[in-house]
Amino acid sequence: MEIVVGIDVSKERLDVAILPQEEVFAVGNDHAGIDELAERLKGIGVDAIALEATGGFEMLAVAGLSAAGLTVLVVNPAQVRAYAHAIGRRAKTDPIDAAVIAAFVLATKPEIRPLRDAETQALSELVARRRQIVQMVVAEENRLRMALAKQAQKSIKRLLTALRRELESLDADLDSHIRKSPVWRVREALLTSVPGVG
């Protein structure tokens, strides 16, 4: 494993660290940011991308990067914290966290298990559908701002409610798909392979 990317995930953004280059940057945690990130990482030929399980904020990035054909691992935050403690990296900033996640993967050398073509295709379709729904929500929100007639406003609000419900359902489908796939490594005991860390 030569080039590893660690990503610290928050609701609004992804802090990215690339090792061994020690390159650090951030993108938005949305479709546009993830597309930009995927193109950038494909261009340098990364071997693995690791993110911590963060209660769902990682879901879109994992799905989008996996659908783009990149190798993604979702790792256990407690194991990354134990590793950071063992190597004396207690500073808490998002770029440092991203670098620690990448270093953790370099140190533990988890087995790379790429998604099967059918899994990649399913994720790709779900991500594309989610993007379409997000675009519809934005379009309807814009229409609502312009609508003057009460009946038109009611119609738009009903449709927005349905679209937001569909978005939640798609997010749940994506999350379920990811948790059942080889990218989900949260329950694995990766730390056993690092001397002095346990």
C-alpha positions as CSV (number, residue, x, y, z in Angstrom):
1,M,0.0,0.0,0.0
2,E,1.7,3.1,-1.1
3,I,-0.7,6.1,-1.4
4,V,-3.3,6.2,1.3
5,V,-5.9,8.9,1.9
6,G,-7.5,9.7,5.2
7,I,-10.7,11.7,5.3
8,D,-12.0,13.4,8.4
9,V,-15.8,13.8,7.9
10,S,-18.1,16.5,9.2
11,K,-21.6,17.4,8.1
12,E,-20.5,20.2,5.8
13,R,-17.0,19.2,4.7
14,L,-14.4,16.5,4.1
15,D,-10.8,17.2,5.4
16,V,-8.5,15.1,3.3
17,A,-4.9,14.0,3.9
18,I,-2.8,12.1,1.4
19,L,0.2,10.1,2.7
20,P,3.1,9.8,2.1
21,Q,2.8,13.1,0.2
22,E,1.5,14.9,3.3
23,E,-0.9,16.9,1.1
24,V,-3.9,18.3,3.0
25,F,-7.0,20.0,1.6
26,A,-10.8,20.1,2.1
27,V,-13.9,19.7,-0.1
28,G,-17.6,20.0,0.6
29,N,-19.4,17.0,1.9
30,D,-21.9,17.1,-1.0
31,H,-22.2,15.7,-4.5
32,A,-20.0,18.5,-6.1
33,G,-17.3,18.2,-3.5
34,I,-17.2,14.4,-3.7
35,D,-17.1,14.5,-7.5
36,E,-14.1,16.9,-7.3
37,L,-12.4,14.7,-4.8
38,A,-12.9,11.5,-6.8
39,E,-11.4,13.1,-9.9
40,R,-8.4,14.4,-7.9
41,L,-7.7,11.0,-6.3
42,K,-8.1,9.1,-9.5
43,G,-5.5,11.3,-11.0
44,I,-2.8,10.4,-8.5
45,G,-3.7,6.6,-8.3
46,V,-4.4,6.1,-4.6
47,D,-4.3,2.6,-3.2
48,A,-6.9,3.1,-0.4
49,I,-9.2,5.8,1.1
50,A,-10.2,5.5,4.7
51,L,-12.9,7.3,6.7
52,E,-14.2,6.8,10.2
53,A,-17.8,5.8,10.8
54,T,-19.3,9.0,12.0
55,G,-23.0,8.4,12.5
56,G,-24.0,8.7,8.8
57,F,-22.1,11.8,7.7
58,E,-19.6,9.6,5.9
59,M,-22.3,7.8,3.9
60,L,-22.4,10.0,0.8
61,A,-18.6,10.2,0.5
62,V,-18.2,6.4,0.9
63,A,-20.9,5.8,-1.7
64,G,-19.7,8.4,-4.2
65,L,-16.0,7.4,-4.0
66,S,-16.8,3.7,-4.2
67,A,-19.1,4.3,-7.1
68,A,-16.3,6.1,-8.8
69,G,-14.2,2.9,-8.6
70,L,-12.0,3.9,-5.8
71,T,-11.1,1.5,-2.9
72,V,-12.7,2.8,0.3
73,L,-12.5,1.5,3.9
74,V,-14.8,2.6,6.7
75,V,-12.8,2.2,9.9
76,N,-13.6,2.1,13.6
77,P,-13.1,5.6,15.3
78,A,-12.1,4.0,18.6
79,Q,-9.3,2.0,16.9
80,V,-8.1,5.2,15.2
81,R,-8.1,7.1,18.6
82,A,-6.2,4.2,20.2
83,Y,-3.6,4.4,17.4
84,A,-3.3,8.2,17.7
85,H,-2.8,7.9,21.4
86,A,-0.2,5.2,20.9
87,I,1.8,7.3,18.5
88,G,1.4,10.4,20.6
89,R,-0.9,12.4,18.2
90,R,-3.3,14.0,20.6
91,A,-3.8,17.3,18.8
92,K,-7.4,17.6,17.6
93,T,-7.8,19.4,14.3
94,D,-9.6,18.0,11.3
95,P,-6.5,17.9,9.0
96,I,-4.4,16.2,11.7
97,D,-7.3,13.7,12.2
98,A,-7.3,13.0,8.5
99,A,-3.6,12.4,8.5
100,V,-3.9,10.0,11.6
101,I,-6.6,8.0,9.8
102,A,-4.3,7.6,6.8
103,A,-1.4,6.7,9.0
104,F,-3.6,4.2,10.8
105,V,-4.3,2.4,7.5
106,L,-0.7,2.4,6.5
107,A,0.3,0.9,9.9
108,T,-2.5,-1.7,10.0
109,K,-2.3,-2.7,6.3
110,P,-5.9,-4.0,6.1
111,E,-6.7,-6.5,3.4
112,I,-8.1,-4.6,0.4
113,R,-11.4,-6.0,-0.7
114,P,-12.7,-4.1,-3.6
115,L,-16.4,-4.0,-4.3
116,R,-17.8,-6.5,-6.9
117,D,-19.0,-4.9,-10.1
118,A,-22.7,-5.4,-9.1
119,E,-22.1,-3.6,-5.8
120,T,-20.3,-0.7,-7.5
121,Q,-23.2,-0.5,-10.1
122,A,-25.8,-0.5,-7.3
123,L,-24.0,2.2,-5.4
124,S,-23.5,4.2,-8.6
125,E,-27.3,4.1,-9.4
126,L,-28.3,5.0,-5.8
127,V,-25.8,8.0,-5.8
128,A,-27.1,9.1,-9.2
129,R,-30.7,8.9,-8.0
130,R,-29.9,10.8,-4.9
131,R,-28.3,13.6,-6.9
132,Q,-31.5,13.8,-9.1
133,I,-33.7,14.1,-6.0
134,V,-31.4,16.8,-4.5
135,Q,-31.6,18.7,-7.8
136,M,-35.4,18.4,-7.7
137,V,-35.5,19.7,-4.1
138,V,-33.4,22.7,-5.0
139,A,-35.6,23.4,-8.1
140,E,-38.8,23.2,-6.0
141,E,-37.4,25.4,-3.3
142,N,-36.6,28.0,-6.0
143,R,-40.1,27.7,-7.4
144,L,-41.6,28.2,-3.9
145,R,-39.7,31.5,-3.4
146,M,-41.2,32.7,-6.7
147,A,-44.7,31.4,-6.3
148,L,-47.4,34.0,-5.4
149,A,-50.6,32.0,-5.5
150,K,-51.5,30.1,-2.3
151,Q,-52.6,27.0,-4.3
152,A,-49.2,26.9,-6.1
153,Q,-47.3,27.3,-2.8
154,K,-49.4,24.4,-1.3
155,S,-48.6,22.2,-4.3
156,I,-44.9,22.9,-4.1
157,K,-44.8,22.3,-0.4
158,R,-46.5,18.9,-0.8
159,L,-44.0,17.9,-3.4
160,L,-41.1,19.1,-1.3
161,T,-42.4,17.0,1.6
162,A,-42.5,13.9,-0.6
163,L,-39.1,14.6,-2.1
164,R,-37.5,15.1,1.3
165,R,-39.0,11.8,2.4
166,E,-37.6,10.1,-0.7
167,L,-34.2,11.6,0.1
168,E,-34.3,10.1,3.6
169,S,-35.3,6.8,2.2
170,L,-32.5,6.8,-0.4
171,D,-30.0,7.8,2.4
172,A,-31.1,4.8,4.5
173,D,-30.8,2.5,1.4
174,L,-27.2,3.8,0.8
175,D,-26.3,3.4,4.4
176,S,-27.6,-0.2,4.5
177,H,-25.8,-1.1,1.3
178,I,-22.5,0.3,2.6
179,R,-22.8,-1.5,6.0
180,K,-23.3,-4.8,4.2
181,S,-20.4,-4.3,1.7
182,P,-16.7,-5.0,2.0
183,V,-15.9,-1.3,2.6
184,W,-17.4,-1.5,6.1
185,R,-14.5,-2.5,8.4
186,V,-15.8,-1.0,11.7
187,R,-16.0,-4.3,13.5
188,E,-12.7,-5.7,12.4
189,A,-9.8,-5.9,14.9
190,L,-7.3,-4.1,12.7
191,L,-5.2,-3.0,15.6
192,T,-3.9,-6.5,16.5
193,S,-1.4,-6.2,13.7
194,V,0.3,-3.1,15.0
195,P,3.0,-3.8,17.6
196,G,2.4,-1.9,20.9
197,V,-1.1,-0.9,20.0
198,G,-4.1,-2.7,21.4
